Amino acid sequence: MAVFPWHSRNRNYKAEFASCRLEAVPLDFGDYHPLKPITVTESKTKKVSRKGSTSSTSSSSSSSMVDPLSSVLDGTDPLSMFAATADPAAAMDSSRKKRDRDDNSVVGPDFEPWASKRGEILSRYTTTEKLSINLFMGSEKGKAGTTTSAMSEKVRTRLEELDDFEEGSQKELLNLTQQDYVNRIEELNQALKDAWASDQKVKALKIVIQCSKLLSDTSVIQFYPSKFVLITDILDTFGKLVYERISSMCVDNRGALPDQFSPENVNDTAKETCLNWFFKIASIRELIPRLYVETSILKCNKFLSKTGISECLPRLTCTIRGIGDPLVSVYARAYLCRVGMEVAPHLKESLNKNFFDFLLTFKQIHGDTVQNQLVLQGVELPSYLPLYSPAMDWIFQCISYHAPEALLMEMMERCKKLGNNALLLNSVMSAFRAEFIATRSMDFIGMIKECDESGFPKHLLFRSLGLNLALADPPETDQLQILNEAWKVITKLKNPQDYIHCAEVWVEYTCKHFTKREVNTVLADVIKHMTPDRAFEDSYPQLQSIIKKVIAHFQDFSVLFSVEKFLPFLDMFQKESVRVEVCKCIMEAFIKHHHEATKDPVILNALLHVCKTMHDSVNALTLEDEKRMLAYLINGFIKMVSFGRDFEQQLSFYVEARSMFCNLEPVLVQLIHSVNRLAMETRKVMKGNHSRKTAAFVRACVAYCFITIPSLVGIFTRLNLYLHSGQVALANQCLSQADAFFKAAISLVPEVPKMINIDGKMRPSEPFLLEFLCNFFSTLLIVPDHPEHGVLFLVRELLNVTQDYGWEDCSDEKIRIFTCVLHLLSAMSQETYLYHIDKVDSNDSLYGGDSKFLTENNKLCETVMAQILEHLKALAKDEALKRQSSLGLSFFNSILAHGDLRNNKLNQLSVNLWHLAQRHGCADTRTMVKTLEYIKKRSKQPDMSHLMELALRLPLQTRA
């Protein structure tokens, strides 16, 4: 291809803008408006006809948004029509059934399930003593191999198995650690499932009986609550298996049983099997296993009788009276309550009777039998009484669920009759609604004072009271007295762990109802108790909880940081990981709640200290997500700092912040943007007319950015910041500084790697480089030439770097950039440029259309065009015909938009490119047709008639 000269067409930008502007056409909406409410007519008739007229007894205009599709049906949707034709009596009956079912299903999401308590019990009640367990050895008689015998033989074999078990076909494992014990229980649970799956139902029953027997053993009494949890898991599994087995026997041609079924729906085979299970369990000789196993399948009574469960619950409650050990007894009652709440939550009378039975035997705890047992095991009463708490708390939760306030009054009276027993009082406060407890706070404090502290410490009672007061407010007149009474007890605690567990709860009450003075006093007391012997090192979770509560209630950070003991409290977090988490918590609260910019020195100094702590935790092992989170929090703080018109103080803050947060790149990027914005705010205040003082200040801002950018790692981050900072410098008439930024960016382009890491994935860098260079060339339109360098010095430098960059062989990005450069050079040849910067003389003002400048511009255009045409020629050799067609049409459009097509050579070049785009059938015919239509349309504009001749020379090839 021959080399063609470039001739830019003269542009009248104002006229072009005017021609492109949309024509304003007045619209008469009348009564219609898209946001106007839709009027819907509600039909009251049962039958609705889609055709003809519709009758209506009433109509209403809705002020809210209505589904526009409803207008198609005249306001009546298909489901409404269906409901209107339904039997109203049936609908009423269905509604009544649903209401009755909801009334029976008393347990809702506000009832804390047993599963949420399980883990806490297992972690709290542990032991280092050795445990023992009896393992069932099994019998070959009862295995699947006997299924071929006669039915009578099978029954006799099973009876023999049960007798064999009763006579001691088991093995006792001694000297087990707690973990060994847990593993053995899990093995028994799995053995139960395996036996059931292999149809060895008798063996499964034996395992459950054996496990239930373990609940009568209190030889290692501290472990009993955890043992109860583990073994009742097995009982729950057994109960579920039996229920599902009987339920599956009810499946027939009508399908499975509905959720709400009656015994009439159950077939005789299922009922017989269910009775067989109850008879087997009734033959268990020992009370405790018989009680527990029957309780586990209590739900199966539904298959036999509607009143089966309501009849069994009182009987089982009375059965528990035969258990002599009060600890074993209370956990048996807890299990009965647990199953009762699952299968019959509406039978609260039986649950209440269960509890009142326990109250009648409560004094057994202090009897000689229990005391002798504690002496033998070497257990003190303060360690023994808390063993009752999980069971009692659960029983109280069951009976207090949705209970009226009168029940609380009754419980309080019973507590007084029992001498204000601390254990009982604690369970009452843990179970009933917080509003009920808070209303009677002073009554409870009086009862706490009268409790005997020897068995159950008073501070635990105050902790339970504090938990309620965190959820509900006491009478305002009692608030100060409540705090004083509670803190008198808490501050006297010598054990740091006992102290911090109580203080953690009451800090929230203090923050909620009092001022910073009282909060400061409480924090000072915490520091006093937790500092000796570095006790705080064992209480970081509680101390973190205190910090979160204080922050949650003091959202005004000027007040928060004026609390004298707040920062000394932070100093107790010596462990770095915990300290950083606390700092993150503070910064998250600041960003969330502090919506106005601040220059308060108290806040600034405190948060700088907090942010510095977070920043200094960053090292080579810190994860990228963690760095990103820390940077986000620090940047949130930086954005909120404003000294108003004191721009010098603002810049000083940014200088200090740069030295403090130099290891987090996103923070440095934010600081550079903040300083650039500061320079632009200075320009705005001065309305573009800088004084000597403000000119020096913006130069200082520019220098800040120029010094900081090289310390960044991300190459595209540096490139974009160089360009952005150069634009800011140019806007503030810092021409030499702007040149320095642009030169730095140009020198950095060759260092761009072929692949870059984006969100952990390696991606090609060329699309990002293309975007940057196009933006850069657009900026260079308004950058005046340096007097000591040649014409278009920066453009030539950037072009040379672009030419020398190692572009991929299969890439056309370089040519796309060169096409953009043609657009730039065409814009530079105009008498007046498309856009300017105020107070900066661009090349249109400097050269004033000088012929030498235009000649240099055209030579550069020809050089760029030669590169484009050479690339198009090379594509033909490489048989990249589709790419050649696309680039050819793109170059044609550039010439059409920016070139003077009255020049014969340029006109001929455009024709050649048109043919090139259609060669080999690679062009998009639709695009070519639209392009030709556009040329014909433009030819009708003034001074564009020559385009009609061009259009006649541009044929459209058809694919025959």
Secondary structure, DSSP 8 states (H G I E B T S, - for coil): -------B----HHHHHHHHS--------TT--TTS--EE-----S---SSS----S--EE-SS---GGGGGGTT--HHHHHHHHS-HHHHHHHHHHHHHHHHH----TTS--HHHHHHHHHHHS---S-EEEEEE---GGGSGGGGGS-HHHHHHHHHHHHHHHHTT-EEEEEEE-HHHHHHHHHHHHHHHHHHHHTT-HHHHHHHHHHHHHGGG--SSGGGHHHHHHHHHHHHHHHHHHHHHHHHHTT-BTTBS--SS--GGGS-HHHHHHHHHHHHHHHT--SHHHHHHHHHHTGGGGGGT-TTHHHHHHHHHHHHGGG---HHHHHHHHHHHHHHHHHH-TT-HHHHHHHHHHHHHTGGGGGSHHHHHHHHHHT--HHHHGGGGHHHHHHHHHHHHTT--HHHHHHHHHHHHHTT--HHHHHHHHHHS-HHHHHHTHHHHHHHHHTS-TTTS-HHHHHHHHHHHHTTS---GGGHHHHHHHHHHHHTT--SHHHHHHHHHHHHHHHHHHS-HHHHHHHHHHHHHHHSGGGGGGG-HHHHHHHHHHHHHH---HHHHTTSTTHHHHHTT--SHHHHHHHHHHHHHHHHHH--S-B--HHHHHHHHHHHHHHHHT--TT--HHHHHHHHHHHHHHHHTB--TT-HHHHHHHHHHHHHHSTT-HHHHHHHHHHHHHHHHHHHHHTTT---HHHHHHHHHHHHHHHHHGGG---HHHHHHHHHHHHHHHHHTT-HHHHHHHHHHHHHHGGG--SEEEETTEEEESHHHHHHHHHHHHHHHTT----TTS-TTHHHHHHHHHHHHS---TT--HHHHHHHHHHHHHHHHTSSS-S---TT---HHHHHTT-HHHHHHHHHHHHHHHHHHHHHHHHHHHTT-HHHHHHHHHHHHHHHHHHB-TTSHHHHHHHHHHHHHHHGGG-S-HHHHHHHHHHHHHHTTSTT-THHHHHHHT-------
